Amino acid sequence: MKTPLFAMEKEDFERKCIVCGRKAEIEEFCSRCYIKQNPIIKSFPDIAIKACPSCGRFLLEGKWIEAGPSALISQLLAKKARTDSKYCRVSFTGELNLPEHSPAPGTSAIGEIHARVSASSVESKHLAFSEEYSLPASVYYELCNDCKLQNSKYFEATIQIRRAEHETADGASAFEQIVSRIRKEAEHLSAKGLHISKEEKSPNGIDLMLTLNSYAIQIARRVASEFGAGLKINERLFSQTKSGERLYRMTALISAPNFLPGSVVAVNAGKGREELFTVIESGKVMQLEALIDGKRVSMQKYKMERCGSLPRTTAQIVRTVPYIEVLNPENFQPAVPENASNKKLSEKAMNSKDGKTQIVIYEEKIYLA
């Protein structure tokens, strides 16, 4: 008796792969046989990579970019590999393996790329496919444009940093911090072509030659403002392009202040009087705190160009009641500080764990600091 059609087993109706006999998943193939019959990649071009041996950047489509080798390989494969139109959502990962070598301008190395490609079928997007390839690759080394400029000693701008006259310890620290900050700022912008191509020491400071005018002047303005330093900028014509455009070299002169935030300075208060202040914050407008009574004041930085920090010293506290009294370290006599009524500084001294406090001696008078 013939078996009714509806009684036949389900598997009798399942399509089979015409190659291996497994269940057909797409067209007349299982997924394994489908990708063998229809590789995701039709062809790979020759892979030639240009790299800068100095900074490690790579040349991609005419631009030097910062990217790890794996990220670069993925981009190259995605741009250059020819894929079968039967696939979508194609993505690449790759790893570049090179033999041991010493990268230098004009040299090259031949290695291998281990690539993996993943994709989905256009017909059945739920099916995921992947393939792995081993491809030859060549790496050619040459200096990028920025490193050529850096190594050529070319420069467009000079930042001159000068020490303060009659430099104090805080002034020396301010000078070193300014130089260090400029170097860090230039390093941070190296990807944009800014480099310190040359350094020259002078009797009272240092000159830093930088490759780009615009960024160099921005740095000079920012650092001078941050430290409350003096700044003068001038320009000098040094070349002209074929189209007639004039090229200028900029010079920024930064005069380091003779103090830092936390320094005690004597400021001319008018009528021949000088008052002592603690520098709270540097900038175009300086924030100060009067040593005598703790009041906050603002002052334009140009009024403090000749100010220098006063040296602090440690004094022994000999009495705290009814008022604070310290031992003058110069003559070893007890003395009441001129600003003993400054509640903030008096409490700081009284809470000292070792019975000592910081003072400033100015015009033979003692001040808590």
ABEGO torsion letter per residue (X at the ends): XBBBAAABBAAAABBBBAAAGBBBABEABBAAAAAAABBABABBBBBBBBBBAAAGBBBBGGBBBBBBAAAAAAAAAAAABBBBAABBGBBBBBBBBBBBBBBBBGBBBBBBBBBBBBBBBAABAABBBBBBBBBBBBBBBBBBAAAAAAAAGBBABBBBBBBBBGBBAAAAAAAAAAAAAAAAAAAAAAAAGBBBABBBBBAAEBBBBBABAAAAAAAAAAAAAAAGBBBBBBBBBABBBAAGBBBBBBBBBBBBBABBBGBBBBBBAEGGBBBBBBBABBEABBBBBBAAAGBBBBBBAAAAAABBBBBBBBBBBABAOABBBBBBAAAGBBBBBAAAABAAAAAAAAABAAGBBBBBBBGGBBBBX
